[in-house]
Amino acid sequence: MLKIVRSANADFVLFTLSGYIDSEHIAELQAAFDGETLPIVLDLLEVKRVDREVVADLARWNADGIKFENCPAYLREWISRTQ
């Protein structure tokens, strides 16, 4: 289960994610990102688990300019190995 909370200010849109990010959530997240015109920030503090298949999408989003806040060290390491 993944909870997605969207908030925005004048400078960026923040998506706070909590729970488990599975491959089934990628399309939903991508659809949410596609409609945004401001820079996107993902807060990953409350993410408990990420499927291996999701890491490639996170790496792609990061390369596309999406910023990560509170990204666990293990996940940042996985992402850096994918890029």
C-alpha positions in Angstrom: 0.0 0.0 0.0 1.3 3.4 -1.0 -0.1 6.7 0.3 0.6 9.8 -1.9 0.0 13.3 -0.5 0.4 16.2 -2.9 1.1 19.7 -1.7 2.3 22.8 -3.6 3.8 26.2 -3.0 5.0 28.9 -5.4 8.3 27.1 -6.1 7.6 23.4 -6.3 5.1 20.5 -5.9 5.8 18.1 -3.1 4.7 14.5 -3.2 5.0 12.9 0.2 5.1 9.1 -0.2 4.6 6.6 2.6 4.3 2.8 2.7 5.5 0.5 0.0 6.3 1.5 -3.6 5.6 -1.5 -5.9 5.7 -1.6 -9.6 2.0 -1.3 -9.8 2.3 2.3 -8.4 4.6 3.6 -11.2 1.9 4.4 -13.7 -0.1 6.3 -11.0 2.9 8.3 -9.9 3.9 9.0 -13.5 0.4 10.3 -14.3 0.5 12.6 -11.3 3.9 13.9 -12.4 2.9 14.5 -16.0 0.3 17.1 -15.1 2.7 19.3 -13.1 4.3 22.4 -14.4 6.4 23.3 -11.3 9.5 21.3 -10.3 8.7 18.1 -8.4 10.1 17.0 -5.1 9.5 13.5 -3.6 9.7 13.2 0.1 10.6 9.5 0.8 11.0 9.7 4.6 8.0 7.4 5.3 8.8 4.9 2.5 9.2 1.5 4.1 10.0 -0.7 1.1 10.8 -0.3 -2.6 10.5 -3.1 -5.2 13.7 -3.7 -7.2 11.8 -3.0 -10.4 10.9 0.5 -9.1 14.5 1.6 -8.7 15.0 2.1 -12.5 11.9 4.4 -12.5 13.2 6.4 -9.6 16.6 6.8 -11.3 14.9 8.0 -14.5 12.8 10.5 -12.6 15.8 11.7 -10.8 17.7 12.1 -14.1 14.7 14.0 -15.4 15.0 16.6 -12.6 12.8 15.3 -9.9 14.4 15.9 -6.5 14.4 13.5 -3.6 14.1 14.6 0.0 14.7 12.3 3.0 15.9 9.5 0.7 17.2 6.5 2.7 20.9 5.8 2.1 20.2 2.3 0.8 17.8 3.6 -1.8 20.1 6.4 -2.9 22.8 3.8 -3.4 20.5 1.6 -5.5 19.6 4.6 -7.6 23.2 5.7 -8.2 24.1 2.1 -9.4 21.3 2.3 -11.9 22.2 5.6 -13.4 
